[in-house]
Amino acid sequence: QKEVEQDPGPLSVPEGAIVSLNCTYSNSAFQYFMWYRQYSRKGPELLMYTYSSGNKEDGRFTAQVDKSSKYISLFIRDSQPSDSATYLCAMNERAAGNKLTFGGGTRVLVKP
Amino acid sequence: GAVVSQHPSWVICKSGTSVKIECRSLDFQATTMFWYRQFPKQSLMLMATSNEGSKATYEQGVEKDKFLINHASLTLSTLTVTSAHPEDSSFYICSASRGTSHEQYFGPGTRLTVT
């Protein structure tokens, strides 16, 4: 079993819809949680960074962390075709220094 | 801020030759740099972690004599693929973090094709 599980998709939604992404994890020592967006043949771009349980909002993006359930989510409101990309969750535990453990990524397609 | 560049963006080389990829943090000092490899439609696979002035720490299964990493300054790390073979063809991505921050900022990647 992988440490971080993420549905590979593809997840197809119409423009304007809410995109809902999530990851589950097994290592209770993970403390820092990130979401990255990766366009084809490009490096990942950091979207959200959260430390504790709860919600964090930045523009159209909302990240949720539920440590008790070992579950994190990313919501994208008013989705646009330009949001079509692969979204990767990543996590870190203090004991691992700055090393990240990635989910496999979810491919999202927003149709105009 | 937090911009990371890579050079070259793509490279084609012949089997048996060596290729060097540069990773630079443009607007911050990167205490730690990471090198990843990514196959099509797969997630990132960490190859090694390097701290400025120290030897790189390689992940299990990664040949350190084949993938030479040098982190000579706080803004530059290089990955040299030695005696490249077609199976080394992949997308190589670096990332950098600053201080004790757990956020990693990624470069745009380098596509290596070995013929």
Interface residues (C-beta under 8 A of the other chain):
Chain A: Y32 M34 Y36 R41 K42 G43 P44 E45 L46 Y49 L88 A90 N92 G97 N98 K99 L100 F102 G103 G104 G105
Chain B: A2 V4 Q6 T32 F34 Q42 S43 L44 L46 T49 F91 I93 S95 S97 T100 S101 H102 E103 Q104 Y105 F106 G107 P108 G109 R111
